[in-house]
């Protein structure tokens, strides 16, 4: 079983702690003890909280949860990505997002950013 151990705490004075959605549940990241990613290649994860509750997620929701909690867990050869998709997102979209934010168009900047986040092959974008 492959587990992601969470060491960092997300508490800052100016930023609220992040949450992730798992089905009909909203989990505070500080409540997660570990995430089992042993079946991530099939789009499935298991999240265990400190009170030993288990939550199961699959598909794009599982991918979004991992990207929110620990994006580096998606690195390497575990998932297949479209060639150069991350380079396009980071080198072209990020500067465009910054320009939109400078122009006061923050909502449009967030929409542009989120709509261009690369997804592994086989993972569909939410509608």
N, C-alpha and C positions, 0 to 999 in steps of 0.2 A: 504494500500500500504506500503510495507516494503522498506525503503530507506537506502542506505549506505551513510553516510555523510563523506566527506573526509576532514580531519583536517590537516593531515601532508602534508608538501610540500617536494618534492623530489629533491630540488636543492642542489647540493654540488659542491665544486670547482673541484673535480676530476672526477665526474661521471655525464654524461649527463642525463637529465630527461627522464624517460621511456615513451614509447609510447605503445598503444595497437591497434590491428587491429580489425575493425568492418566492415565486408563486404569489400568494396573497399576503405574504409576510414581508415586513420591512425590518431588516436586521441592522443594528448599530455595529459598525466594524469592531469596536472595542469589545464586543461580546463574543467574538469568534475565537475559539480555541485553536482550531485547525481546519484546513480544507483538504479533502482527499481528492487528488487530481489523477488517480491511477487510471481512470476511464475517460480522461479529457479528450483523447483522440476520437472517441465516439460521442463527444459533446456532453458528457455527464460528469457532475461533481457532487460531492457530499460535504456539507458544512456542518461542523459540530461546534456548539456554543459551550461556554464555560459551565452552564447548568446541564450539560450532556444531552441537550436536544439535538436531533439530527434533522437537517433540511436537505432535500435533494433538488437538484436543478439540472436542466438540460438545454441544449441548443444555444441560441443567441443569449438567453438569460444567463446561462452558466458562463459564457465567454465574457459578457459584460461584468459579471460579478468578479471574475478573476482580473479583468482589466482595471477594475476599480480598486481592488485590494492589493494586488501584486502583479503588475503587468509583466515583470521579468519572468514570471512562471510560464509565459507563452513563448519565450524565446527558444531558439534552437530548432531542431528538426521535428518536434512533436506534432505540429500542425502545418499544413501546406498553405502557403500564401501566394497570391498572385505576384508575379515577378515585378519588382520595383514599386509595388503599391505603397509601402511605408515611405520610401524616398519621396514619392509624389506628395504624399500627405504632409510629411515633415518639411520638405524644401519649398513647396509651392503653396499649400493650403495654410500652413501656420503663418507665413508672412501676410497672406491675404486676410486672415483672421485678425491679425494685429492692426492692419490698416483700417479694417472695419471698426474695430474697437476704438481706435484713435478718432475716428469720424463720429463716434457716439452711437454706432449701430451695433451695440453689444448683442442684442437678441439675434440679429442676422448672422453675426460672427459665430455665435454658439451653434446655430442651426447649420451653417456651412461646415464648421469643424466636425460636428457629430455625424453629419451625413456622409462625410468622406473618411471616417475611421475605417481602416482596412479590416476586413473580416476574413477568416480562413476559408479556403475553398470548402463548399458544402454547408457553410453557415449562411443562412439567409438574413437579410436586413429586416428588422421589425417594420411592420406597416402601420 
